[in-house]
Amino acid sequence: MKITLPNNGWAPRPYQEEAYRYLQNVDGKDDRILYLIAHRRWGKDDLALHSTAVKMMTRVGTYWHCLPLQTQARRAIWEAVNPHTGMRRIDETFPKALREVTRAQQMFIRFISGST
């Protein structure tokens, strides 16, 4: 099975392209952080998740996606369902074929690349 990342044909929206390119080109210690101020429903989570999906396969590391509360992260990222595809957001972004271990209770995934 061949998987192309970002998965399911996701592509950044025109106004997200600059931020997406920046995140894909981050290599040095000084370039690790992107400060992004955008309104609700801009697609910040999608941008971050899909960028991470690509990076975690090319650069082994520990990647975090943080929200103010764990319950918010579980609801918005781990359990959320894309109304267009009917798939869970986490499964859509990080295909199960790329996973070695998934611990739903801890919202933890270890990928075949070694990234977590």
Secondary structure, DSSP 8 states (H G I E B T S, - for coil): ----SSGGG----GGGHHHHHHHHT--SGGG--------TTS-HHHHHHHHHHHHHHHS--------SSHHHHIIIIIS-B-TTT-SBHHHHHS-GGGEEEEETTTTEEEETTS--
